[in-house]
Amino acid sequence: MGQLVLYMVKYENDQKAAMLDDATTRDRAAIHRNAIADFGGRPIAQYGSYGEYDMIYIYEMPDDVALAANLHLTDSFGLAKYSKAIPLLSSDDLVESMKRAAEVETSYSPARA
């Protein structure tokens, strides 16, 4: 399994206006599926939203470098006002990460106990 990601995007208002004017650019999920595939990724789910974010994507990329390249490319077009990419873990991997955190010997401590 590669890198799973939750990607949320809020479009610039002028870009939304362009989507309203040009029907060929409205289906952002279809366009983004192609961009994901171009980097060897696999779309899992895409949802439209309203409010803070306009689109929500969940997809898998082969590795972190492919994910970063995909995000660099999509960001470079200036379509988004802002976006957020969140790496996702399976439930089993989350439990394993907690186990490792509990077992590791470290001198790391909070600033205030």
Backbone atoms as SQL, in Angstrom:
CREATE TABLE atoms (id INTEGER PRIMARY KEY, chain TEXT, resi INTEGER, resn TEXT, atom TEXT, x REAL, y REAL, z REAL);
INSERT INTO atoms VALUES
  (1, 'A', 1, 'MET', 'N', 0.831, -1.173, 0.000),
  (2, 'A', 1, 'MET', 'CA', 0.000, 0.000, 0.000),
  (3, 'A', 1, 'MET', 'C', 0.880, 1.242, 0.000),
  (4, 'A', 2, 'GLY', 'N', 0.478, 2.230, -0.755),
  (5, 'A', 2, 'GLY', 'CA', 1.199, 3.492, -0.813),
  (6, 'A', 2, 'GLY', 'C', 0.734, 4.451, 0.265),
  (7, 'A', 3, 'GLN', 'N', 0.858, 5.727, -0.022),
  (8, 'A', 3, 'GLN', 'CA', 0.475, 6.774, 0.916),
  (9, 'A', 3, 'GLN', 'C', -0.985, 7.176, 0.698),
  (10, 'A', 4, 'LEU', 'N', -1.809, 6.978, 1.708),
  (11, 'A', 4, 'LEU', 'CA', -3.197, 7.433, 1.662),
  (12, 'A', 4, 'LEU', 'C', -3.262, 8.891, 2.097),
  (13, 'A', 5, 'VAL', 'N', -4.151, 9.649, 1.473),
  (14, 'A', 5, 'VAL', 'CA', -4.255, 11.066, 1.810),
  (15, 'A', 5, 'VAL', 'C', -5.705, 11.528, 1.739),
  (16, 'A', 6, 'LEU', 'N', -6.046, 12.417, 2.642),
  (17, 'A', 6, 'LEU', 'CA', -7.292, 13.167, 2.587),
  (18, 'A', 6, 'LEU', 'C', -6.897, 14.556, 2.107),
  (19, 'A', 7, 'TYR', 'N', -7.476, 14.996, 0.996),
  (20, 'A', 7, 'TYR', 'CA', -7.141, 16.295, 0.406),
  (21, 'A', 7, 'TYR', 'C', -8.409, 17.126, 0.345),
  (22, 'A', 8, 'MET', 'N', -8.367, 18.310, 0.937),
  (23, 'A', 8, 'MET', 'CA', -9.517, 19.204, 0.967),
  (24, 'A', 8, 'MET', 'C', -9.120, 20.506, 0.278),
  (25, 'A', 9, 'VAL', 'N', -10.010, 21.033, -0.556),
  (26, 'A', 9, 'VAL', 'CA', -9.665, 22.226, -1.334),
  (27, 'A', 9, 'VAL', 'C', -10.818, 23.229, -1.336),
  (28, 'A', 10, 'LYS', 'N', -10.464, 24.493, -1.191),
  (29, 'A', 10, 'LYS', 'CA', -11.389, 25.626, -1.341),
  (30, 'A', 10, 'LYS', 'C', -10.935, 26.393, -2.575),
  (31, 'A', 11, 'TYR', 'N', -11.821, 26.502, -3.569),
  (32, 'A', 11, 'TYR', 'CA', -11.461, 27.153, -4.822),
  (33, 'A', 11, 'TYR', 'C', -11.518, 28.673, -4.714),
  (34, 'A', 12, 'GLU', 'N', -10.680, 29.325, -5.479),
  (35, 'A', 12, 'GLU', 'CA', -10.746, 30.778, -5.617),
  (36, 'A', 12, 'GLU', 'C', -12.092, 31.136, -6.242),
  (37, 'A', 13, 'ASN', 'N', -12.643, 32.283, -5.870),
  (38, 'A', 13, 'ASN', 'CA', -13.947, 32.686, -6.401),
  (39, 'A', 13, 'ASN', 'C', -13.942, 32.839, -7.916),
  (40, 'A', 14, 'ASP', 'N', -12.863, 33.376, -8.483),
  (41, 'A', 14, 'ASP', 'CA', -12.822, 33.526, -9.943),
  (42, 'A', 14, 'ASP', 'C', -12.773, 32.164, -10.636),
  (43, 'A', 15, 'GLN', 'N', -12.182, 31.181, -9.984),
  (44, 'A', 15, 'GLN', 'CA', -12.138, 29.836, -10.548),
  (45, 'A', 15, 'GLN', 'C', -13.523, 29.183, -10.496),
  (46, 'A', 16, 'LYS', 'N', -14.239, 29.419, -9.407),
  (47, 'A', 16, 'LYS', 'CA', -15.622, 28.918, -9.333),
  (48, 'A', 16, 'LYS', 'C', -16.471, 29.566, -10.426),
  (49, 'A', 17, 'ALA', 'N', -16.281, 30.866, -10.633),
  (50, 'A', 17, 'ALA', 'CA', -17.029, 31.559, -11.681),
  (51, 'A', 17, 'ALA', 'C', -16.719, 30.950, -13.038),
  (52, 'A', 18, 'ALA', 'N', -15.455, 30.607, -13.276),
  (53, 'A', 18, 'ALA', 'CA', -15.065, 29.981, -14.542),
  (54, 'A', 18, 'ALA', 'C', -15.733, 28.616, -14.692),
  (55, 'A', 19, 'MET', 'N', -15.867, 27.884, -13.587),
  (56, 'A', 19, 'MET', 'CA', -16.548, 26.584, -13.633),
  (57, 'A', 19, 'MET', 'C', -18.021, 26.752, -13.989),
  (58, 'A', 20, 'LEU', 'N', -18.636, 27.819, -13.503),
  (59, 'A', 20, 'LEU', 'CA', -20.037, 28.081, -13.839),
  (60, 'A', 20, 'LEU', 'C', -20.189, 28.427, -15.316),
  (61, 'A', 21, 'ASP', 'N', -19.200, 29.130, -15.853),
  (62, 'A', 21, 'ASP', 'CA', -19.249, 29.558, -17.259),
  (63, 'A', 21, 'ASP', 'C', -18.911, 28.445, -18.247),
  (64, 'A', 22, 'ASP', 'N', -18.083, 27.490, -17.822),
  (65, 'A', 22, 'ASP', 'CA', -17.581, 26.462, -18.735),
  (66, 'A', 22, 'ASP', 'C', -17.902, 25.078, -18.174),
  (67, 'A', 23, 'ALA', 'N', -18.912, 24.432, -18.735),
  (68, 'A', 23, 'ALA', 'CA', -19.367, 23.133, -18.233),
  (69, 'A', 23, 'ALA', 'C', -18.274, 22.065, -18.275),
  (70, 'A', 24, 'THR', 'N', -17.292, 22.206, -19.162),
  (71, 'A', 24, 'THR', 'CA', -16.241, 21.183, -19.270),
  (72, 'A', 24, 'THR', 'C', -15.287, 21.197, -18.087),
  (73, 'A', 25, 'THR', 'N', -15.314, 22.255, -17.280),
  (74, 'A', 25, 'THR', 'CA', -14.411, 22.339, -16.125),
  (75, 'A', 25, 'THR', 'C', -15.127, 22.112, -14.794),
  (76, 'A', 26, 'ARG', 'N', -16.412, 21.840, -14.816),
  (77, 'A', 26, 'ARG', 'CA', -17.185, 21.724, -13.570),
  (78, 'A', 26, 'ARG', 'C', -16.910, 20.453, -12.787),
  (79, 'A', 27, 'ASP', 'N', -16.700, 19.350, -13.468),
  (80, 'A', 27, 'ASP', 'CA', -16.513, 18.074, -12.776),
  (81, 'A', 27, 'ASP', 'C', -15.067, 17.958, -12.307),
  (82, 'A', 28, 'ARG', 'N', -14.772, 18.625, -11.202),
  (83, 'A', 28, 'ARG', 'CA', -13.401, 18.651, -10.679),
  (84, 'A', 28, 'ARG', 'C', -12.953, 17.259, -10.249),
  (85, 'A', 29, 'ALA', 'N', -13.878, 16.414, -9.781),
  (86, 'A', 29, 'ALA', 'CA', -13.501, 15.066, -9.372),
  (87, 'A', 29, 'ALA', 'C', -12.925, 14.291, -10.552),
  (88, 'A', 30, 'ALA', 'N', -13.557, 14.391, -11.720),
  (89, 'A', 30, 'ALA', 'CA', -13.048, 13.694, -12.909),
  (90, 'A', 30, 'ALA', 'C', -11.679, 14.230, -13.304),
  (91, 'A', 31, 'ILE', 'N', -11.532, 15.533, -13.257),
  (92, 'A', 31, 'ILE', 'CA', -10.244, 16.150, -13.612),
  (93, 'A', 31, 'ILE', 'C', -9.164, 15.738, -12.624),
  (94, 'A', 32, 'HIS', 'N', -9.515, 15.728, -11.339),
  (95, 'A', 32, 'HIS', 'CA', -8.526, 15.357, -10.326),
  (96, 'A', 32, 'HIS', 'C', -8.190, 13.864, -10.390),
  (97, 'A', 33, 'ARG', 'N', -9.168, 13.018, -10.738),
  (98, 'A', 33, 'ARG', 'CA', -8.867, 11.582, -10.900),
  (99, 'A', 33, 'ARG', 'C', -7.772, 11.386, -11.939),
  (100, 'A', 34, 'ASN', 'N', -7.836, 12.154, -13.016),
  (101, 'A', 34, 'ASN', 'CA', -6.794, 12.059, -14.046),
  (102, 'A', 34, 'ASN', 'C', -5.444, 12.497, -13.506),
  (103, 'A', 35, 'ALA', 'N', -5.423, 13.583, -12.742),
  (104, 'A', 35, 'ALA', 'CA', -4.164, 14.070, -12.173),
  (105, 'A', 35, 'ALA', 'C', -3.583, 13.054, -11.189),
  (106, 'A', 36, 'ILE', 'N', -4.437, 12.397, -10.417),
  (107, 'A', 36, 'ILE', 'CA', -3.973, 11.354, -9.497),
  (108, 'A', 36, 'ILE', 'C', -3.359, 10.207, -10.284),
  (109, 'A', 37, 'ALA', 'N', -4.044, 9.755, -11.320),
  (110, 'A', 37, 'ALA', 'CA', -3.548, 8.644, -12.148),
  (111, 'A', 37, 'ALA', 'C', -2.242, 9.006, -12.842),
  (112, 'A', 38, 'ASP', 'N', -2.088, 10.266, -13.254),
  (113, 'A', 38, 'ASP', 'CA', -0.850, 10.702, -13.912),
  (114, 'A', 38, 'ASP', 'C', 0.381, 10.467, -13.048),
  (115, 'A', 39, 'PHE', 'N', 0.193, 10.437, -11.729),
  (116, 'A', 39, 'PHE', 'CA', 1.307, 10.217, -10.803),
  (117, 'A', 39, 'PHE', 'C', 1.294, 8.809, -10.222),
  (118, 'A', 40, 'GLY', 'N', 0.543, 7.903, -10.840),
  (119, 'A', 40, 'GLY', 'CA', 0.510, 6.508, -10.400),
  (120, 'A', 40, 'GLY', 'C', -0.405, 6.263, -9.223),
  (121, 'A', 41, 'GLY', 'N', -1.293, 7.207, -8.941),
  (122, 'A', 41, 'GLY', 'CA', -2.171, 7.081, -7.793),
  (123, 'A', 41, 'GLY', 'C', -3.490, 6.410, -8.128),
  (124, 'A', 42, 'ARG', 'N', -4.277, 6.194, -7.072),
  (125, 'A', 42, 'ARG', 'CA', -5.570, 5.532, -7.195),
  (126, 'A', 42, 'ARG', 'C', -6.610, 6.324, -6.402),
  (127, 'A', 43, 'PRO', 'N', -7.596, 6.901, -7.088),
  (128, 'A', 43, 'PRO', 'CA', -8.665, 7.597, -6.378),
  (129, 'A', 43, 'PRO', 'C', -9.502, 6.607, -5.574),
  (130, 'A', 44, 'ILE', 'N', -9.911, 7.003, -4.393),
  (131, 'A', 44, 'ILE', 'CA', -10.760, 6.164, -3.556),
  (132, 'A', 44, 'ILE', 'C', -12.151, 6.780, -3.425),
  (133, 'A', 45, 'ALA', 'N', -12.216, 8.070, -3.128),
  (134, 'A', 45, 'ALA', 'CA', -13.508, 8.750, -3.003),
  (135, 'A', 45, 'ALA', 'C', -13.324, 10.238, -3.255),
  (136, 'A', 46, 'GLN', 'N', -14.360, 10.846, -3.845),
  (137, 'A', 46, 'GLN', 'CA', -14.380, 12.288, -4.054),
  (138, 'A', 46, 'GLN', 'C', -15.770, 12.779, -3.680),
  (139, 'A', 47, 'TYR', 'N', -15.809, 13.881, -2.959),
  (140, 'A', 47, 'TYR', 'CA', -17.084, 14.452, -2.550),
  (141, 'A', 47, 'TYR', 'C', -17.078, 15.954, -2.750),
  (142, 'A', 48, 'GLY', 'N', -18.193, 16.482, -3.215),
  (143, 'A', 48, 'GLY', 'CA', -18.381, 17.921, -3.236),
  (144, 'A', 48, 'GLY', 'C', -18.880, 18.352, -1.873),
  (145, 'A', 49, 'SER', 'N', -18.603, 19.598, -1.516),
  (146, 'A', 49, 'SER', 'CA', -19.015, 20.118, -0.227),
  (147, 'A', 49, 'SER', 'C', -19.379, 21.582, -0.400),
  (148, 'A', 50, 'TYR', 'N', -19.733, 22.230, 0.651),
  (149, 'A', 50, 'TYR', 'CA', -19.922, 23.672, 0.641),
  (150, 'A', 50, 'TYR', 'C', -19.560, 24.169, 2.029),
  (151, 'A', 51, 'GLY', 'N', -19.204, 25.422, 2.100),
  (152, 'A', 51, 'GLY', 'CA', -18.725, 25.967, 3.361),
  (153, 'A', 51, 'GLY', 'C', -17.225, 26.159, 3.278),
  (154, 'A', 52, 'GLU', 'N', -16.508, 25.639, 4.260),
  (155, 'A', 52, 'GLU', 'CA', -15.063, 25.871, 4.315),
  (156, 'A', 52, 'GLU', 'C', -14.316, 25.256, 3.134),
  (157, 'A', 53, 'TYR', 'N', -14.718, 24.070, 2.685),
  (158, 'A', 53, 'TYR', 'CA', -14.072, 23.407, 1.560),
  (159, 'A', 53, 'TYR', 'C', -15.104, 23.107, 0.475),
  (160, 'A', 54, 'ASP', 'N', -14.642, 23.107, -0.782),
  (161, 'A', 54, 'ASP', 'CA', -15.518, 22.828, -1.915),
  (162, 'A', 54, 'ASP', 'C', -15.470, 21.365, -2.347),
  (163, 'A', 55, 'MET', 'N', -14.306, 20.759, -2.244),
  (164, 'A', 55, 'MET', 'CA', -14.133, 19.359, -2.651),
  (165, 'A', 55, 'MET', 'C', -13.292, 18.636, -1.609),
  (166, 'A', 56, 'ILE', 'N', -13.611, 17.359, -1.427),
  (167, 'A', 56, 'ILE', 'CA', -12.880, 16.478, -0.525),
  (168, 'A', 56, 'ILE', 'C', -12.491, 15.241, -1.329),
  (169, 'A', 57, 'TYR', 'N', -11.222, 14.892, -1.294),
  (170, 'A', 57, 'TYR', 'CA', -10.728, 13.724, -2.020),
  (171, 'A', 57, 'TYR', 'C', -10.024, 12.789, -1.041),
  (172, 'A', 58, 'ILE', 'N', -10.200, 11.507, -1.237),
  (173, 'A', 58, 'ILE', 'CA', -9.391, 10.498, -0.557),
  (174, 'A', 58, 'ILE', 'C', -8.765, 9.669, -1.663),
  (175, 'A', 59, 'TYR', 'N', -7.442, 9.566, -1.624),
  (176, 'A', 59, 'TYR', 'CA', -6.772, 8.793, -2.659),
  (177, 'A', 59, 'TYR', 'C', -5.465, 8.222, -2.148),
  (178, 'A', 60, 'GLU', 'N', -4.919, 7.312, -2.923),
  (179, 'A', 60, 'GLU', 'CA', -3.664, 6.647, -2.582),
  (180, 'A', 60, 'GLU', 'C', -2.635, 6.988, -3.643),
  (181, 'A', 61, 'MET', 'N', -1.454, 7.365, -3.190),
  (182, 'A', 61, 'MET', 'CA', -0.322, 7.600, -4.087),
  (183, 'A', 61, 'MET', 'C', 0.740, 6.542, -3.812),
  (184, 'A', 62, 'PRO', 'N', 1.574, 6.244, -4.800),
  (185, 'A', 62, 'PRO', 'CA', 2.570, 5.191, -4.613),
  (186, 'A', 62, 'PRO', 'C', 3.549, 5.483, -3.473),
  (187, 'A', 63, 'ASP', 'N', 3.843, 6.775, -3.248),
  (188, 'A', 63, 'ASP', 'CA', 4.800, 7.148, -2.210),
  (189, 'A', 63, 'ASP', 'C', 4.667, 8.645, -1.925),
  (190, 'A', 64, 'ASP', 'N', 5.425, 9.114, -0.938),
  (191, 'A', 64, 'ASP', 'CA', 5.365, 10.521, -0.551),
  (192, 'A', 64, 'ASP', 'C', 5.829, 11.464, -1.658),
  (193, 'A', 65, 'VAL', 'N', 6.808, 11.041, -2.444),
  (194, 'A', 65, 'VAL', 'CA', 7.321, 11.892, -3.521),
  (195, 'A', 65, 'VAL', 'C', 6.253, 12.096, -4.594),
  (196, 'A', 66, 'ALA', 'N', 5.544, 11.037, -4.959),
  (197, 'A', 66, 'ALA', 'CA', 4.462, 11.162, -5.941),
  (198, 'A', 66, 'ALA', 'C', 3.350, 12.049, -5.397),
  (199, 'A', 67, 'LEU', 'N', 3.034, 11.904, -4.116),
  (200, 'A', 67, 'LEU', 'CA', 2.017, 12.751, -3.502),
  (201, 'A', 67, 'LEU', 'C', 2.447, 14.214, -3.545),
  (202, 'A', 68, 'ALA', 'N', 3.678, 14.494, -3.139),
  (203, 'A', 68, 'ALA', 'CA', 4.167, 15.874, -3.153),
  (204, 'A', 68, 'ALA', 'C', 4.158, 16.443, -4.572),
  (205, 'A', 69, 'ALA', 'N', 4.573, 15.650, -5.545),
  (206, 'A', 69, 'ALA', 'CA', 4.577, 16.115, -6.937),
  (207, 'A', 69, 'ALA', 'C', 3.165, 16.447, -7.402),
  (208, 'A', 70, 'ASN', 'N', 2.198, 15.587, -7.062),
  (209, 'A', 70, 'ASN', 'CA', 0.803, 15.837, -7.419),
  (210, 'A', 70, 'ASN', 'C', 0.313, 17.143, -6.793),
  (211, 'A', 71, 'LEU', 'N', 0.629, 17.358, -5.529),
  (212, 'A', 71, 'LEU', 'CA', 0.184, 18.566, -4.845),
  (213, 'A', 71, 'LEU', 'C', 0.888, 19.812, -5.383),
  (214, 'A', 72, 'HIS', 'N', 2.181, 19.693, -5.703),
  (215, 'A', 72, 'HIS', 'CA', 2.898, 20.832, -6.306),
  (216, 'A', 72, 'HIS', 'C', 2.235, 21.234, -7.619),
  (217, 'A', 73, 'LEU', 'N', 1.921, 20.234, -8.441),
  (218, 'A', 73, 'LEU', 'CA', 1.314, 20.524, -9.740),
  (219, 'A', 73, 'LEU', 'C', -0.055, 21.177, -9.566),
  (220, 'A', 74, 'THR', 'N', -0.911, 20.581, -8.737),
  (221, 'A', 74, 'THR', 'CA', -2.248, 21.144, -8.586),
  (222, 'A', 74, 'THR', 'C', -2.196, 22.533, -7.957),
  (223, 'A', 75, 'ASP', 'N', -1.301, 22.750, -7.013),
  (224, 'A', 75, 'ASP', 'CA', -1.156, 24.083, -6.409),
  (225, 'A', 75, 'ASP', 'C', -0.664, 25.118, -7.413),
  (226, 'A', 76, 'SER', 'N', 0.174, 24.687, -8.356),
  (227, 'A', 76, 'SER', 'CA', 0.800, 25.634, -9.287),
  (228, 'A', 76, 'SER', 'C', -0.200, 26.299, -10.231),
  (229, 'A', 77, 'PHE', 'N', -1.392, 25.721, -10.377),
  (230, 'A', 77, 'PHE', 'CA', -2.389, 26.289, -11.279),
  (231, 'A', 77, 'PHE', 'C', -3.174, 27.435, -10.661),
  (232, 'A', 78, 'GLY', 'N', -3.039, 27.648, -9.357),
  (233, 'A', 78, 'GLY', 'CA', -3.731, 28.749, -8.710),
  (234, 'A', 78, 'GLY', 'C', -5.232, 28.572, -8.603),
  (235, 'A', 79, 'LEU', 'N', -5.697, 27.352, -8.710),
  (236, 'A', 79, 'LEU', 'CA', -7.127, 27.067, -8.640),
  (237, 'A', 79, 'LEU', 'C', -7.667, 27.217, -7.223),
  (238, 'A', 80, 'ALA', 'N', -6.845, 26.892, -6.242),
  (239, 'A', 80, 'ALA', 'CA', -7.304, 26.846, -4.856),
  (240, 'A', 80, 'ALA', 'C', -6.968, 28.119, -4.092),
  (241, 'A', 81, 'LYS', 'N', -7.932, 28.553, -3.304),
  (242, 'A', 81, 'LYS', 'CA', -7.692, 29.631, -2.343),
  (243, 'A', 81, 'LYS', 'C', -6.802, 29.074, -1.235),
  (244, 'A', 82, 'TYR', 'N', -7.139, 27.858, -0.786),
  (245, 'A', 82, 'TYR', 'CA', -6.320, 27.126, 0.163),
  (246, 'A', 82, 'TYR', 'C', -6.695, 25.656, 0.087),
  (247, 'A', 83, 'SER', 'N', -5.798, 24.825, 0.572),
  (248, 'A', 83, 'SER', 'CA', -6.046, 23.390, 0.578),
  (249, 'A', 83, 'SER', 'C', -5.329, 22.776, 1.764),
  (250, 'A', 84, 'LYS', 'N', -5.702, 21.555, 2.053),
  (251, 'A', 84, 'LYS', 'CA', -5.077, 20.835, 3.158),
  (252, 'A', 84, 'LYS', 'C', -4.948, 19.378, 2.757),
  (253, 'A', 85, 'ALA', 'N', -3.763, 18.822, 2.927),
  (254, 'A', 85, 'ALA', 'CA', -3.519, 17.405, 2.671),
  (255, 'A', 85, 'ALA', 'C', -3.174, 16.744, 4.007),
  (256, 'A', 86, 'ILE', 'N', -3.900, 15.690, 4.332),
  (257, 'A', 86, 'ILE', 'CA', -3.704, 14.999, 5.605),
  (258, 'A', 86, 'ILE', 'C', -3.383, 13.543, 5.324),
  (259, 'A', 87, 'PRO', 'N', -2.176, 13.071, 5.719),
  (260, 'A', 87, 'PRO', 'CA', -1.858, 11.651, 5.553),
  (261, 'A', 87, 'PRO', 'C', -2.805, 10.809, 6.419),
  (262, 'A', 88, 'LEU', 'N', -3.215, 9.673, 5.890),
  (263, 'A', 88, 'LEU', 'CA', -4.130, 8.793, 6.604),
  (264, 'A', 88, 'LEU', 'C', -3.457, 7.467, 6.942),
  (265, 'A', 89, 'LEU', 'N', -3.805, 6.923, 8.096),
  (266, 'A', 89, 'LEU', 'CA', -3.326, 5.615, 8.534),
  (267, 'A', 89, 'LEU', 'C', -4.516, 4.677, 8.666),
  (268, 'A', 90, 'SER', 'N', -4.281, 3.404, 8.427),
  (269, 'A', 90, 'SER', 'CA', -5.314, 2.420, 8.737),
  (270, 'A', 90, 'SER', 'C', -5.455, 2.361, 10.259),
  (271, 'A', 91, 'SER', 'N', -6.549, 1.816, 10.730),
  (272, 'A', 91, 'SER', 'CA', -6.746, 1.681, 12.176),
  (273, 'A', 91, 'SER', 'C', -5.637, 0.840, 12.793),
  (274, 'A', 92, 'ASP', 'N', -5.248, -0.225, 12.110),
  (275, 'A', 92, 'ASP', 'CA', -4.171, -1.083, 12.623),
  (276, 'A', 92, 'ASP', 'C', -2.860, -0.311, 12.723),
  (277, 'A', 93, 'ASP', 'N', -2.554, 0.500, 11.714),
  (278, 'A', 93, 'ASP', 'CA', -1.318, 1.280, 11.749),
  (279, 'A', 93, 'ASP', 'C', -1.366, 2.340, 12.849),
  (280, 'A', 94, 'LEU', 'N', -2.536, 2.914, 13.092),
  (281, 'A', 94, 'LEU', 'CA', -2.672, 3.884, 14.177),
  (282, 'A', 94, 'LEU', 'C', -2.398, 3.222, 15.521),
  (283, 'A', 95, 'VAL', 'N', -2.961, 2.031, 15.730),
  (284, 'A', 95, 'VAL', 'CA', -2.721, 1.293, 16.975),
  (285, 'A', 95, 'VAL', 'C', -1.231, 0.966, 17.102),
  (286, 'A', 96, 'GLU', 'N', -0.608, 0.527, 16.012),
  (287, 'A', 96, 'GLU', 'CA', 0.825, 0.215, 16.037),
  (288, 'A', 96, 'GLU', 'C', 1.645, 1.459, 16.371),
  (289, 'A', 97, 'SER', 'N', 1.264, 2.615, 15.835),
  (290, 'A', 97, 'SER', 'CA', 2.018, 3.840, 16.130),
  (291, 'A', 97, 'SER', 'C', 1.894, 4.212, 17.605),
  (292, 'A', 98, 'MET', 'N', 0.727, 3.984, 18.195),
  (293, 'A', 98, 'MET', 'CA', 0.560, 4.257, 19.628),
  (294, 'A', 98, 'MET', 'C', 1.395, 3.297, 20.470),
  (295, 'A', 99, 'LYS', 'N', 1.435, 2.042, 20.034),
  (296, 'A', 99, 'LYS', 'CA', 2.253, 1.044, 20.739),
  (297, 'A', 99, 'LYS', 'C', 3.718, 1.465, 20.718),
  (298, 'A', 100, 'ARG', 'N', 4.203, 1.874, 19.551),
  (299, 'A', 100, 'ARG', 'CA', 5.595, 2.324, 19.452),
  (300, 'A', 100, 'ARG', 'C', 5.842, 3.548, 20.316),
  (301, 'A', 101, 'ALA', 'N', 4.915, 4.480, 20.323),
  (302, 'A', 101, 'ALA', 'CA', 5.074, 5.691, 21.138),
  (303, 'A', 101, 'ALA', 'C', 5.161, 5.334, 22.620),
  (304, 'A', 102, 'ALA', 'N', 4.378, 4.340, 23.053),
  (305, 'A', 102, 'ALA', 'CA', 4.376, 3.933, 24.451),
  (306, 'A', 102, 'ALA', 'C', 5.652, 3.190, 24.836),
  (307, 'A', 103, 'GLU', 'N', 6.272, 2.518, 23.867),
  (308, 'A', 103, 'GLU', 'CA', 7.430, 1.669, 24.158),
  (309, 'A', 103, 'GLU', 'C', 8.775, 2.358, 24.001),
  (310, 'A', 104, 'VAL', 'N', 8.842, 3.437, 23.259),
  (311, 'A', 104, 'VAL', 'CA', 10.126, 4.053, 22.962),
  (312, 'A', 104, 'VAL', 'C', 10.707, 4.731, 24.208),
  (313, 'A', 105, 'GLU', 'N', 12.012, 4.560, 24.371),
  (314, 'A', 105, 'GLU', 'CA', 12.709, 5.248, 25.456),
  (315, 'A', 105, 'GLU', 'C', 13.235, 6.560, 24.886),
  (316, 'A', 106, 'THR', 'N', 12.855, 7.666, 25.518),
  (317, 'A', 106, 'THR', 'CA', 13.234, 8.972, 25.011),
  (318, 'A', 106, 'THR', 'C', 13.429, 9.948, 26.158),
  (319, 'A', 107, 'SER', 'N', 14.220, 10.967, 25.900),
  (320, 'A', 107, 'SER', 'CA', 14.382, 12.041, 26.882),
  (321, 'A', 107, 'SER', 'C', 13.451, 13.208, 26.580),
  (322, 'A', 108, 'TYR', 'N', 12.644, 13.065, 25.536),
  (323, 'A', 108, 'TYR', 'CA', 11.699, 14.119, 25.172),
  (324, 'A', 108, 'TYR', 'C', 10.678, 14.315, 26.282),
  (325, 'A', 109, 'SER', 'N', 10.377, 15.560, 26.595),
  (326, 'A', 109, 'SER', 'CA', 9.410, 15.841, 27.638),
  (327, 'A', 109, 'SER', 'C', 8.663, 17.131, 27.308),
  (328, 'A', 110, 'PRO', 'N', 7.503, 17.339, 27.943),
  (329, 'A', 110, 'PRO', 'CA', 6.795, 18.588, 27.699),
  (330, 'A', 110, 'PRO', 'C', 7.556, 19.757, 28.324),
  (331, 'A', 111, 'ALA', 'N', 7.256, 20.956, 27.880),
  (332, 'A', 111, 'ALA', 'CA', 7.910, 22.138, 28.429),
  (333, 'A', 111, 'ALA', 'C', 7.514, 22.334, 29.896),
  (334, 'A', 112, 'ARG', 'N', 6.287, 21.998, 30.194),
  (335, 'A', 112, 'ARG', 'CA', 5.782, 22.147, 31.558),
  (336, 'A', 112, 'ARG', 'C', 5.103, 20.855, 31.961),
  (337, 'A', 113, 'ALA', 'N', 5.530, 20.285, 33.072),
  (338, 'A', 113, 'ALA', 'CA', 4.945, 19.016, 33.534),
  (339, 'A', 113, 'ALA', 'C', 3.751, 19.244, 34.427);
